[in-house]
Amino acid sequence: MALLHDARDRDGLIWTGWAALMLVDGDQTNSAIAYALNEPSVWAEGLRWSLRDRARGCKTGVELAAEDQRSTGTDEARLVRDAEQRARAAGVDVVRESHVAGALAGAWRDQLTGLGIRVDAMLEAVTRREQEQIGDSRDTTIAADALGGDQVTYLQGINPVEIEATLGLPESSGRVDRKRSLLNADQGILARQEVCAVALVNGNPETPVYMQFGVEDDGTVVGEVNQQGRQLGAKEVIDSQRRFVSRLQNCRPPVVVRWHCVERVDKRVWIACMWGRTRGTAVQTVGGAYPYRSGEDTFYADMDTLVAWRAERPPQTVKMESTASSKIIVEVHPGSLHHPLLTGGQAQEHVIVTVYNQGERPVRLVSAGLKLSNGHTLVQPLPLPWQPQFPFDVTDREPFNLLFELSQLRENLRVASEKAGEPVRIVGAWARDAANRTYEVDTEIRV
């Protein structure tokens, strides 16, 4: 999809012939589609060169990305959805090129055939090349189950002073990127912002990363301006933030963003705080790429890199059994809270996750939450000021308590049940320490 973006004409449209040429000119080493299209049995070389001579002279085929749908075509969002549906039907978590090729064939079969491309042969060649590159997909699929709730918890634990201090962090650190403007009404700019954010996340596993908007590359603060330096209105800033967040929520797995505002000499800098990928996983852009940051530069992960990421040590999980001898104990139970300011002196029902430390040394806790029957987890997205904040040192004298207000919890479960098409229940709790160890308990709580 990234290649296709580069083939837009001045009207923002991409036509079949142009798109096919962009794909065939892709990196054959890493792209199964580019490899397949260069196979003579798929697309004869003479037909390719004939298309090169006339493709820019006349627009043939259909549009790929036309916001106003001025002709019968397939818009990019539909292509992405179709590819994702094909991946889910195959029982995998990551959209691969074979799924993208299937989506393209489904949308453009007649047009591709008209260009001289043997569509069925292309699909076979893509699948064959993909298997040569990665082997059995069941063994090499990049995990896409990083917990968004964990990201929120980690981000909420970052001290604002630490966030502001990143204004002095050089881009060569690989953890910071600076942009003059937040404005992203142009889809091309939004896509570049997304690639930059995902590159930071992929390049810094389990580490906070930051995109600073309103700052030049040399660190000069320019504030809320567009790319030409014009002052932005409040609505433009808010809309751009929403587009940025929405775009990252469509990545696989989604990337959570925490916004922080810093004022310097009456100029506002907006910092998008994100959490690096969980080890053993990778974040894929909407366009299907795996960018990563190294120093100031952005690279794209090849299959060897993805396989290496997949082989990274996953978080260690310690199950809490009745006979467990672990020094960290997790419990979950219903309970009531009396708080004069929050409840007016009335008892308020909660589900409470409690983490005990039976050891002699403090354990640094970075996240905790509930386990749900649909395989997801639930954390407090915004812990109240009077609740302990992460990270939290659990000692033998000071346990950690995370409270979920019962009425809100029931609403969360109702929404989750509607999405799942079946009742979603609380089936346990978990906690994770700074050493990346996860402690769990399996206990069903009826609410």
C-alpha positions as CSV (number, residue, x, y, z in Angstrom):
1,M,0.0,0.0,0.0
2,A,2.9,2.3,0.7
3,L,4.1,1.9,-2.9
4,L,0.7,2.7,-4.2
5,H,0.5,5.9,-2.3
6,D,3.6,7.1,-4.2
7,A,1.9,6.6,-7.5
8,R,-0.8,9.2,-6.9
9,D,-1.5,11.7,-9.7
10,R,-2.0,15.4,-9.0
11,D,-5.7,14.7,-8.3
12,G,-4.8,12.2,-5.6
13,L,-6.0,9.3,-7.7
14,I,-4.2,6.0,-8.5
15,W,-5.1,4.1,-11.6
16,T,-4.7,0.4,-12.2
17,G,-1.9,0.6,-14.8
18,W,0.1,2.9,-12.6
19,A,-0.5,0.8,-9.6
20,A,0.6,-2.4,-11.4
21,L,3.9,-0.7,-12.5
22,M,4.6,0.5,-8.9
23,L,4.1,-3.1,-7.6
24,V,6.2,-4.7,-10.3
25,D,9.0,-2.3,-9.6
26,G,9.0,-3.1,-5.9
27,D,11.7,-4.9,-4.0
28,Q,11.6,-8.5,-5.3
29,T,13.7,-9.7,-2.4
30,N,11.2,-8.7,0.3
31,S,7.9,-8.4,-1.7
32,A,6.2,-11.5,-2.9
33,I,3.9,-9.5,-5.1
34,A,6.8,-7.8,-6.9
35,Y,8.5,-11.1,-7.3
36,A,5.3,-12.7,-8.8
37,L,4.6,-9.8,-11.2
38,N,8.2,-10.1,-12.5
39,E,7.6,-13.8,-13.4
40,P,7.1,-14.1,-17.2
41,S,4.4,-16.7,-16.6
42,V,2.4,-14.1,-14.7
43,W,3.1,-11.0,-16.8
44,A,5.0,-11.1,-20.0
45,E,7.9,-8.6,-20.1
46,G,6.8,-7.2,-23.5
47,L,3.4,-6.3,-22.1
48,R,5.0,-4.6,-19.1
49,W,7.1,-2.4,-21.3
50,S,4.2,-1.6,-23.5
51,L,2.2,-0.4,-20.5
52,R,5.2,1.8,-19.4
53,D,5.1,3.6,-22.8
54,R,1.4,4.5,-22.5
55,A,0.4,4.4,-18.8
56,R,1.2,8.1,-18.1
57,G,-0.4,9.2,-21.3
58,C,-3.9,8.0,-20.6
59,K,-5.7,6.9,-17.5
60,T,-7.0,3.4,-17.8
61,G,-8.6,1.2,-15.2
62,V,-10.1,2.2,-11.9
63,E,-9.2,4.5,-9.1
64,L,-7.7,3.1,-6.0
65,A,-8.2,6.1,-3.7
66,A,-10.8,8.6,-4.7
67,E,-12.4,10.4,-1.7
68,D,-15.4,11.5,-3.7
69,Q,-15.6,8.2,-5.7
70,R,-15.8,10.0,-9.0
71,S,-15.6,6.7,-10.9
72,T,-16.4,3.1,-10.2
73,G,-13.4,1.9,-8.3
74,T,-12.2,0.3,-5.1
75,D,-11.1,2.7,-2.4
76,E,-8.2,2.0,-0.1
77,A,-10.2,1.4,3.0
78,R,-12.2,-1.4,1.3
79,L,-9.0,-3.0,0.0
80,V,-7.6,-3.0,3.5
81,R,-10.8,-4.4,5.0
82,D,-10.9,-7.2,2.4
83,A,-7.3,-8.2,3.0
84,E,-7.9,-8.2,6.8
85,Q,-11.0,-10.4,6.3
86,R,-8.9,-12.8,4.2
87,A,-6.3,-13.0,7.0
88,R,-9.0,-13.7,9.6
89,A,-10.5,-16.4,7.4
90,A,-7.1,-18.0,7.2
91,G,-6.8,-18.0,11.0
92,V,-3.8,-15.6,11.2
93,D,-3.4,-12.3,13.1
94,V,-1.3,-10.5,10.5
95,V,-2.2,-9.4,6.9
96,R,0.3,-10.9,4.5
97,E,1.0,-10.1,0.9
98,S,-1.0,-13.2,-0.2
99,H,-4.1,-11.6,1.5
100,V,-3.4,-8.2,-0.2
101,A,-3.0,-10.0,-3.6
102,G,-6.3,-11.7,-3.1
103,A,-8.0,-8.4,-2.2
104,L,-6.5,-6.8,-5.3
105,A,-7.6,-9.7,-7.5
106,G,-11.1,-9.5,-6.1
107,A,-11.3,-5.8,-6.8
108,W,-9.4,-5.6,-10.1
109,R,-9.5,-9.0,-11.8
110,D,-10.9,-7.7,-15.1
111,Q,-8.7,-4.7,-15.2
112,L,-5.5,-6.7,-14.3
113,T,-6.4,-9.2,-17.0
114,G,-6.8,-6.4,-19.4
115,L,-3.2,-5.4,-18.7
116,G,-2.0,-8.9,-19.6
117,I,-1.6,-10.1,-16.0
118,R,-2.6,-13.8,-15.4
119,V,-4.4,-13.2,-12.1
120,D,-4.6,-16.8,-10.9
121,A,-0.9,-17.4,-11.8
122,M,-0.1,-14.3,-9.8
123,L,-1.9,-15.5,-6.7
124,E,-0.1,-18.9,-6.9
125,A,3.3,-17.2,-7.4
126,V,2.7,-14.9,-4.4
127,T,1.7,-17.7,-2.1
128,R,4.7,-19.8,-3.3
129,R,7.2,-17.0,-2.8
130,E,5.7,-16.1,0.6
131,Q,6.2,-19.7,1.8
132,E,9.8,-19.7,0.5
133,Q,10.5,-16.5,2.5
134,I,8.8,-17.5,5.8
135,G,8.1,-21.2,5.7
136,D,5.0,-22.4,7.6
137,S,3.0,-19.3,8.5
138,R,1.7,-20.9,11.6
139,D,5.3,-20.8,13.0
140,T,6.3,-17.3,11.9
141,T,3.2,-15.1,12.2
142,I,4.1,-12.0,14.1
143,A,1.9,-11.8,17.3
144,A,-0.6,-9.1,17.2
145,D,-2.0,-9.3,20.7
146,A,-0.1,-6.6,22.5
147,L,-2.5,-5.3,25.1
148,G,-3.7,-1.8,24.5
149,G,-4.6,-1.7,28.2
150,D,-1.0,-2.3,29.2
151,Q,0.1,0.6,26.9
152,V,-2.4,2.9,28.7
153,T,-1.1,1.8,32.1
154,Y,2.5,2.2,31.2
155,L,1.9,5.7,29.6
156,Q,0.0,6.9,32.7
157,G,3.0,6.0,34.8
158,I,5.3,8.4,33.0
159,N,6.0,11.5,35.0
160,P,5.2,14.8,33.1
161,V,8.6,16.1,34.0
162,E,10.2,13.1,32.1
163,I,8.0,13.9,29.1
164,E,9.0,17.5,29.0
165,A,12.7,16.6,29.4
166,T,12.5,14.8,26.0
167,L,12.5,18.2,24.3
168,G,16.3,18.1,25.0
169,L,16.7,14.5,23.8
170,P,18.4,14.3,20.4
171,E,16.6,12.5,17.5
172,S,19.7,10.4,17.1
173,S,18.6,8.6,20.3
174,G,16.0,6.8,18.2
175,R,13.2,7.6,20.8
176,V,12.2,11.0,19.6
177,D,11.0,12.6,16.4
178,R,10.2,16.2,15.8
179,K,7.7,17.7,13.4
180,R,7.1,21.3,12.6
181,S,3.4,20.9,12.3
182,L,0.6,18.6,13.7
183,L,-1.7,19.4,10.8
184,N,-2.5,16.3,8.9
185,A,-5.7,17.0,6.9
186,D,-3.7,15.8,3.9
187,Q,-3.7,12.0,3.8
188,G,-0.2,11.8,2.6
189,I,1.1,13.7,5.6
190,L,-1.1,11.6,8.0
191,A,0.4,8.4,6.5
192,R,3.9,9.8,7.0
193,Q,3.1,10.6,10.6
194,E,1.8,7.1,11.1
195,V,4.9,5.5,9.7
196,C,7.1,7.7,11.9
197,A,5.1,6.8,15.0
198,V,5.1,3.0,14.3
199,A,8.8,3.1,13.5
200,L,9.5,4.6,17.0
201,V,7.3,1.9,18.6
202,N,8.9,-1.0,16.7
203,G,12.4,0.3,17.2
204,N,12.1,0.7,21.0
205,P,10.5,-2.4,22.6
206,E,8.8,-1.8,25.9
207,T,10.2,1.8,26.1
208,P,8.4,5.1,25.9
209,V,8.8,7.0,22.7
210,Y,7.7,10.5,21.7
211,M,6.6,12.5,18.7
212,Q,6.9,16.3,19.2
213,F,4.7,18.5,17.1
214,G,5.6,22.2,16.9
215,V,9.3,21.8,17.0
216,E,11.9,22.0,14.2
217,D,14.5,19.3,13.7
218,D,17.1,21.6,15.4
219,G,14.9,21.9,18.5
220,T,13.5,25.4,17.7
221,V,10.0,25.7,19.1
222,V,7.5,27.1,16.5
223,G,4.2,26.1,18.3
224,E,0.8,25.3,16.7
225,V,1.5,26.2,13.0
226,N,1.0,24.5,9.7
227,Q,3.8,23.4,7.4
228,Q,4.2,27.0,6.1
229,G,4.2,28.6,9.5
230,R,0.6,29.8,9.7
231,Q,-1.0,29.7,13.1
232,L,-3.5,26.8,13.5
233,G,-6.9,27.2,15.0
234,A,-8.1,25.2,18.0
235,K,-10.3,23.1,15.8
236,E,-7.5,22.2,13.4
237,V,-5.3,21.1,16.3
238,I,-8.1,18.9,17.8
239,D,-9.1,17.4,14.5
240,S,-5.4,16.6,13.7
241,Q,-5.0,14.9,17.0
242,R,-8.1,12.8,16.4
243,R,-6.9,11.8,13.0
244,F,-3.5,10.8,14.3
245,V,-5.0,8.7,17.2
246,S,-7.6,7.1,14.8
247,R,-4.9,6.2,12.3
248,L,-2.7,4.5,15.0
249,Q,-5.8,2.7,16.4
250,N,-6.1,1.1,12.9
251,C,-2.6,-0.4,13.1
252,R,-2.2,-4.1,14.1
253,P,-2.0,-4.2,17.0
254,P,-3.4,-0.7,17.8
255,V,-1.0,1.9,19.2
256,V,-2.2,3.9,22.2
257,V,-1.4,7.7,22.3
258,R,-1.2,9.9,25.4
259,W,-1.1,13.6,24.6
260,H,1.0,16.1,26.7
261,C,1.1,19.8,26.1
262,V,4.2,21.9,26.9
263,E,4.3,25.7,26.6
264,R,7.5,27.5,25.7
265,V,7.5,31.3,25.4
266,D,3.7,31.3,24.7
267,K,4.1,28.6,22.1
268,R,2.5,25.2,22.5
269,V,4.3,21.9,21.8
270,W,2.1,18.8,21.6
271,I,3.9,15.6,22.5
272,A,2.4,12.3,21.5
273,C,3.6,9.7,24.0
274,M,3.6,6.0,22.9
275,W,4.8,2.7,24.3
276,G,7.3,0.5,22.5
277,R,6.1,-2.8,21.1
278,T,5.9,-5.8,23.4
279,R,8.8,-8.2,22.9
280,G,7.8,-11.1,20.6
281,T,5.4,-8.8,18.6
282,A,5.6,-6.2,15.9
283,V,3.3,-3.3,14.9
284,Q,2.0,-3.2,11.3
285,T,1.0,0.0,9.7
286,V,-2.4,0.4,7.9
287,G,-0.5,0.0,4.7
288,G,0.9,-3.4,5.8
289,A,4.5,-2.3,6.5
290,Y,6.8,-2.8,9.5
291,P,8.9,0.3,9.8
292,Y,11.4,0.7,12.6
293,R,13.7,3.4,13.9
294,S,17.4,3.2,14.3
295,G,19.0,6.5,15.3
296,E,17.6,9.2,13.1
297,D,16.7,6.9,10.2
298,T,13.7,4.8,9.5
299,F,14.0,1.4,7.9
300,Y,11.5,-1.3,6.9
301,A,11.8,-4.8,8.5
302,D,12.4,-7.6,6.1
303,M,11.3,-11.2,6.9
304,D,14.5,-12.1,8.8
305,T,14.0,-9.1,11.1
306,L,10.3,-10.0,11.7
307,V,11.3,-13.6,12.5
308,A,13.9,-12.3,14.9
309,W,11.4,-10.1,16.6
310,R,9.0,-13.0,16.9
311,A,11.7,-15.1,18.6
312,E,12.4,-12.5,21.3
313,R,11.8,-13.6,24.9
314,P,8.1,-13.1,25.7
315,P,6.9,-12.0,29.1
316,Q,7.3,-14.7,31.7
317,T,4.0,-15.8,33.3
318,V,3.7,-17.2,36.8
319,K,0.4,-18.9,37.5
320,M,-1.0,-18.4,41.0
321,E,-2.1,-21.9,42.2
322,S,-3.4,-22.7,45.6
323,T,-0.1,-24.2,46.6
324,A,2.1,-21.5,45.0
325,S,5.2,-20.6,46.8
326,S,5.8,-17.3,44.8
327,K,6.5,-14.2,46.8
328,I,4.0,-12.2,44.7
329,I,0.3,-13.2,45.2
330,V,-2.5,-11.8,43.1
331,E,-6.1,-11.9,44.4
332,V,-9.4,-10.6,42.9
333,H,-12.6,-10.2,44.9
334,P,-15.7,-8.0,45.2
335,G,-15.7,-5.3,47.9
336,S,-17.2,-2.0,49.1
337,L,-15.5,1.4,49.4
338,H,-16.4,4.2,51.8
339,H,-14.9,7.5,50.6
340,P,-16.4,10.8,51.9
341,L,-15.4,12.8,48.8
342,L,-16.2,10.2,46.1
343,T,-19.2,8.4,47.5
344,G,-20.7,10.9,49.9
345,G,-20.2,8.6,52.7
346,Q,-22.2,5.8,51.0
347,A,-20.7,2.4,50.4
348,Q,-19.8,1.9,46.7
349,E,-19.3,-1.6,45.3
350,H,-16.1,-2.5,43.4
351,V,-14.2,-5.4,42.1
352,I,-10.7,-5.2,43.7
353,V,-7.4,-6.6,42.4
354,T,-4.9,-6.9,45.3
355,V,-1.3,-7.7,44.8
356,Y,0.7,-8.9,47.9
357,N,4.4,-9.2,48.3
358,Q,5.5,-11.9,50.7
359,G,9.2,-11.4,50.0
360,E,11.8,-9.3,51.8
361,R,12.5,-6.9,48.9
362,P,10.1,-4.5,47.2
363,V,8.8,-5.5,43.8
364,R,8.2,-2.7,41.2
365,L,4.7,-3.2,39.7
366,V,4.1,-1.6,36.3
367,S,0.6,-2.9,35.5
368,A,-2.4,-4.9,36.8
369,G,-5.9,-5.7,35.7
370,L,-8.7,-8.2,35.1
371,K,-8.8,-11.2,32.8
372,L,-11.9,-11.6,30.7
373,S,-13.3,-14.8,29.2
374,N,-12.9,-13.4,25.6
375,G,-9.1,-13.5,26.0
376,H,-8.8,-9.7,26.5
377,T,-7.8,-7.8,29.7
378,L,-9.2,-4.8,31.4
379,V,-7.3,-2.1,33.2
380,Q,-8.1,1.3,34.6
381,P,-7.4,3.7,31.7
382,L,-7.2,6.7,34.0
383,P,-6.5,5.8,37.7
384,L,-8.1,8.3,40.0
385,P,-5.7,10.7,41.9
386,W,-6.3,8.9,45.2
387,Q,-5.4,5.5,43.8
388,P,-1.8,4.3,43.7
389,Q,-0.1,5.2,40.4
390,F,2.1,3.0,38.3
391,P,4.9,2.1,38.7
392,F,4.3,1.1,42.3
393,D,6.6,-0.6,44.8
394,V,4.8,-3.5,46.4
395,T,6.3,-4.4,49.8
396,D,5.4,-6.9,52.5
397,R,3.7,-4.1,54.4
398,E,2.1,-2.2,51.5
399,P,0.1,-4.2,49.0
400,F,-1.4,-2.7,45.8
401,N,-5.2,-2.4,45.3
402,L,-6.7,-1.6,41.9
403,L,-10.5,-0.8,42.1
404,F,-13.1,-1.2,39.4
405,E,-16.3,0.5,40.1
406,L,-19.1,-2.1,39.7
407,S,-21.6,-0.2,37.6
408,Q,-19.0,0.9,35.1
409,L,-17.6,-2.6,35.0
410,R,-21.0,-4.0,34.2
411,E,-21.3,-1.6,31.3
412,N,-17.9,-2.5,30.0
413,L,-18.8,-6.2,30.1
414,R,-22.1,-5.5,28.4
415,V,-20.4,-3.7,25.5
416,A,-17.8,-6.5,25.3
417,S,-20.5,-9.1,25.3
418,E,-22.4,-7.4,22.4
419,K,-19.2,-7.3,20.3
420,A,-18.3,-10.9,21.1
421,G,-21.9,-12.2,20.5
422,E,-21.7,-14.1,23.8
423,P,-21.5,-13.3,27.5
424,V,-18.1,-12.0,28.6
425,R,-17.1,-12.8,32.2
426,I,-14.4,-11.9,34.6
427,V,-12.2,-15.0,34.9
428,G,-9.2,-13.8,36.9
429,A,-6.6,-11.1,37.4
430,W,-3.0,-10.4,36.6
431,A,-0.1,-8.1,37.5
432,R,3.2,-7.4,35.8
433,D,6.5,-6.3,37.4
434,A,9.4,-4.3,36.0
435,A,11.3,-7.4,35.1
436,N,8.5,-8.3,32.6
437,R,7.1,-11.2,34.7
438,T,3.4,-11.6,34.8
439,Y,1.5,-13.1,37.7
440,E,-2.0,-14.5,37.2
441,V,-4.8,-15.9,39.2
442,D,-7.8,-17.7,37.7
443,T,-11.0,-16.9,39.6
444,E,-14.4,-16.2,38.2
445,I,-16.1,-13.2,39.6
446,R,-19.8,-12.7,39.0
447,V,-21.0,-9.2,38.7
